[in-house]
Amino acid sequence: MGVFIPKEYGGAGLDVISYTLAVEEISRGCASHGVTMSVNNSLACNPLNKFGTEEQKQEFLKPLASGEKLGAFGLTEPGAGTDVSLLQTTAVHKDDGYEINGQKIFITNGSKSDTYIILAQTNKELKHKGITAFVFNSDTPGFSPGTLERTMGIHGSIQSELNFDNMYLPESQRLGAEGDGFKIAMNTLDGGRIGIAAQAIGISQNALDLSIDYVKNNDLIDKTFGRSQGIQFILADMATELEAARLLVHKAAFAKDTKPRYSHEAAMAKVYASEAAMRITSKAVQIHGLYGYTKRYAVERLMRDAKITEIYEGTSEVQRMVIAAYLDKLDV
Ligand code: COS
């Protein structure tokens, strides 16, 4: 649960490529478990490790990275998803801390987490420069998890509301400086996007494995299409796209291990791997014919699970914005 977090803070002390291998392999078995551990690693442990004080690391990071506790990251609100500067949750100075009011929605691990990192406005006029990050535990008075969403896929993963009603946090639970929240969130999401891209390749690998197995072991298909180029070419394209996606994910992971800023590598990995996962899982359903459209075979679940990878932690459109902004800075 803390693959790249140093051992002194309860993690495994490995690199980010190891992390992507773990997320891929777990997602190959179950995409819901994949995102549960990806969010804990990327969105809860990573910002605490990078921006937390020593006291925050001891109190909040250690139990998350060792798997003793589960973490979540609260950014999205009813009126703010892509444009983070529109956040409505407020954190107002009170005594030696902050009083927090507002609501978050669609939070992965939401109602079942022990520890949360959230973003709130400390100065609305400053827009993205007025956003601040906080960390707290679920037993904090004024906090309550809200309604669980019923989703198209990843049914084993929790997506829920978080509600804050005069929730008081001392200054020691502010993560980073006041006004640094936007940059902390963006940096955190850069890492998170690599995890989601790894989840997408895990789902794709499962779809390819199941398709090969179906073609090889289905008497009806063997007699009619099994050895035909029609099926072979589809499988070859699935395998090639999967390999390209995996290489982009490993490149982004290496960039995170070696560079302070790796936004465009993470965005390229996420947009390509998630869109490839949709194409690959759709082809897997097609190869299974009508059986693929039924609940008898897992491929229909993989297609539903793949869809979310194009949406959460920044939609495909957001990834293209990040990539285009990078190209704009280049002399091309
Ligand atoms: N790491 C560190 N700093 C970053 C950063 C990153 N990845 N991205 C932007 N910044 C900094 C910029 O350098 C800039 O700093 P200065 O104000 O000091 O110049 C500041 O943040 C604002 O950057 P920018 O103008 O690029 O921000 P935009 O408001 O144009 O945002 C997008 C760009 C849309 C790409 C960004 O808001 C985004 O990723 N939104 C999607 C959020 C998301 O993924 N939501 C999903 C829900 S969370 S599960």
Boltz pocket constraint, residues with backbone or C-beta under 6 A from the ligand:
constraints:
  - pocket:
      binder: B
      contacts: [[A, 73], [A, 75], [A, 76], [A, 81], [A, 82], [A, 83], [A, 84], [A, 85], [A, 128], [A, 182], [A, 183], [A, 186], [A, 187], [A, 189], [A, 190], [A, 263], [A, 311], [A, 312], [A, 313], [A, 314], [A, 315], [A, 318], [A, 321], [A, 322], [A, 325]]
      max_distance: 6.0
